[in-house]
Amino acid sequence: MIREVFAAALAFSSLVTFGGIPSGEEEAKRQARSVHLFWQGIQKDATEVVGSVKVTQDQTNSYYMVIGFDGGYMGIQNVGGHHVGIFSIWDPVGHAFDFAAKPDDVAENLRAKVLYAAPNISVSRFGGEGTGAKTMFGTNWEVGRDVYFRIKTEPDGEDRIKFTGFIGDGKKELKIATISRLRHGRKAVVSGVYSFVEDFWRNGVSKTLVRRAEFTKFASRVSQNDKFTPCTGAFFSADRNTLKTIDAGPVQDGGFLQTGGDTVNKTIPLGKTFSFEVTKR
């Protein structure tokens, strides 16, 4: 069941505008607006990034994407009341703009490939928002508790890059999977790091419900021998949906995102960068 639900749940399409998909006005009639934080201070040649999420107001069919990056994403979802996690890597061909793409349309040698997956992790291909390799898993994440994610990258021979994803509770950590994709001239780094909150229920009622999460403790490092360097700011953005019921702003060690219901943009204006206090480590 989770596989079928997840086909509609993946969320990168909320970041782009492309012909043939609903306008901002049409989206405003059916769903809460997707809101994002683009993290400031990720090191240029970072090979590892960490971050956490604490959902403080949840609704069914919501996605709290914790670490999105150039090539993939990982986070937690409420899918019809089931708490699940996801870690996916796109094929390095047309990933953002082809919403009719089918997994089998991509030649075998061009695909992202799962090299390792932990027990009880579901592995499959995805389409409909580009194509790629997907891992899904049940989690025990709870409202009000932090969930930690880590992404690590390294070369996989001369032509490919390996991405390894981890999930934890702050004390222990599970290695979710390792997924390889073609390098296409890129370095084995983690770049373009962002987080978001998305409503994928989209039934006209879901926009009246508040979703809120705090994203904290984002940091990066270039080498395993380095200490993690914390992020100290974030840029607040949103998709083309025209609803104004959104807000974001600083919390200790990070920022919050809120969308839907009676939310008012009273903290940080949309399209602005804000800073936050970082706990000494």
DAVEN-V900949 format. One record per residue. N is the residue number from 0. RES is the residue in three letters. SS is DSSP state (H for helix, E for strand, L for the rest). D_FIRST is the distance of its C-alpha to the first C-alpha in whole Angstrom. Layout:
N RES SS D_FIRST
N RES SS D_FIRST
//
This chain:
0 MET L 0
1 ILE H 4
2 ARG H 5
3 GLU H 5
4 VAL H 6
5 PHE H 9
6 ALA L 10
7 ALA L 12
8 ALA L 13
9 LEU L 15
10 ALA L 19
11 PHE H 22
12 SER H 22
13 SER H 24
14 LEU H 27
15 VAL L 28
16 THR L 30
17 PHE L 29
18 GLY L 31
19 GLY L 28
20 ILE L 26
21 PRO L 27
22 SER L 30
23 GLY H 30
24 GLU H 32
25 GLU H 29
26 GLU H 26
27 ALA H 28
28 LYS H 28
29 ARG H 24
30 GLN L 23
31 ALA L 25
32 ARG L 26
33 SER L 25
34 VAL E 27
35 HIS E 28
36 LEU E 31
37 PHE E 32
38 TRP E 34
39 GLN E 37
40 GLY L 39
41 ILE L 37
42 GLN L 39
43 LYS L 40
44 ASP L 39
45 ALA L 36
46 THR L 34
47 GLU E 33
48 VAL E 31
49 VAL E 30
50 GLY E 29
51 SER E 27
52 VAL E 25
53 LYS E 26
54 VAL E 24
55 THR E 26
56 GLN E 25
57 ASP L 21
58 GLN L 19
59 THR L 16
60 ASN L 14
61 SER E 17
62 TYR E 17
63 TYR E 20
64 MET E 21
65 VAL E 23
66 ILE E 25
67 GLY E 25
68 PHE E 27
69 ASP L 29
70 GLY L 26
71 GLY E 23
72 TYR E 21
73 MET E 20
74 GLY E 19
75 ILE E 17
76 GLN E 14
77 ASN E 14
78 VAL E 10
79 GLY L 11
80 GLY L 13
81 HIS E 11
82 HIS E 13
83 VAL E 12
84 GLY E 14
85 ILE E 15
86 PHE E 18
87 SER E 18
88 ILE E 21
89 TRP E 22
90 ASP L 24
91 PRO L 28
92 VAL L 28
93 GLY L 28
94 HIS L 25
95 ALA L 26
96 PHE L 27
97 ASP L 25
98 PHE L 22
99 ALA L 22
100 ALA L 22
101 LYS L 20
102 PRO H 19
103 ASP H 21
104 ASP H 24
105 VAL L 25
106 ALA L 27
107 GLU H 26
108 ASN H 29
109 LEU H 28
110 ARG L 25
111 ALA L 23
112 LYS E 23
113 VAL E 21
114 LEU E 24
115 TYR E 23
116 ALA E 19
117 ALA L 20
118 PRO L 18
119 ASN L 14
120 ILE L 14
121 SER E 11
122 VAL E 14
123 SER E 13
124 ARG E 15
125 PHE E 15
126 GLY L 17
127 GLY L 18
128 GLU L 20
129 GLY L 22
130 THR L 20
131 GLY E 20
132 ALA E 18
133 LYS E 15
134 THR E 14
135 MET E 12
136 PHE E 12
137 GLY E 12
138 THR L 15
139 ASN L 18
140 TRP L 19
141 GLU L 21
142 VAL L 23
143 GLY L 27
144 ARG L 26
145 ASP E 26
146 VAL E 24
147 TYR E 26
148 PHE E 25
149 ARG E 27
150 ILE E 27
151 LYS E 30
152 THR E 31
153 GLU E 33
154 PRO E 35
155 ASP E 33
156 GLY L 36
157 GLU L 38
158 ASP L 35
159 ARG E 32
160 ILE E 31
161 LYS E 29
162 PHE E 27
163 THR E 25
164 GLY E 23
165 PHE E 24
166 ILE E 22
167 GLY E 25
168 ASP L 26
169 GLY L 30
170 LYS L 31
171 LYS L 28
172 GLU E 26
173 LEU E 23
174 LYS E 24
175 ILE E 20
176 ALA E 21
177 THR E 24
178 ILE E 23
179 SER E 26
180 ARG E 27
181 LEU E 30
182 ARG L 33
183 HIS L 35
184 GLY L 38
185 ARG L 36
186 LYS L 37
187 ALA L 34
188 VAL L 34
189 VAL L 32
190 SER L 33
191 GLY L 32
192 VAL L 30
193 TYR E 29
194 SER E 26
195 PHE E 25
196 VAL E 23
197 GLU E 21
198 ASP E 19
199 PHE L 17
200 TRP L 16
201 ARG L 19
202 ASN L 20
203 GLY L 24
204 VAL L 24
205 SER H 22
206 LYS H 25
207 THR H 27
208 LEU L 25
209 VAL L 26
210 ARG E 24
211 ARG E 26
212 ALA E 26
213 GLU E 29
214 PHE E 29
215 THR E 31
216 LYS E 33
217 PHE E 33
218 ALA E 35
219 SER E 35
220 ARG E 38
221 VAL L 39
222 SER L 40
223 GLN L 39
224 ASN L 42
225 ASP L 42
226 LYS L 41
227 PHE L 38
228 THR E 40
229 PRO E 38
230 CYS L 37
231 THR L 40
232 GLY E 39
233 ALA E 36
234 PHE E 36
235 PHE E 34
236 SER E 33
237 ALA E 30
238 ASP L 29
239 ARG L 30
240 ASN L 29
241 THR L 33
242 LEU L 32
243 LYS L 34
244 THR L 32
245 ILE E 31
246 ASP E 33
247 ALA E 33
248 GLY E 36
249 PRO E 37
250 VAL E 36
251 GLN L 38
252 ASP L 37
253 GLY E 34
254 GLY E 33
255 PHE E 31
256 LEU E 29
257 GLN E 29
258 THR E 27
259 GLY L 27
260 GLY L 29
261 ASP L 33
262 THR L 33
263 VAL L 36
264 ASN L 37
265 LYS L 39
266 THR L 39
267 ILE L 39
268 PRO L 39
269 LEU L 37
270 GLY L 38
271 LYS L 40
272 THR E 40
273 PHE E 40
274 SER E 41
275 PHE L 40
276 GLU L 42
277 VAL L 41
278 THR L 41
279 LYS L 44
280 ARG L 42
//
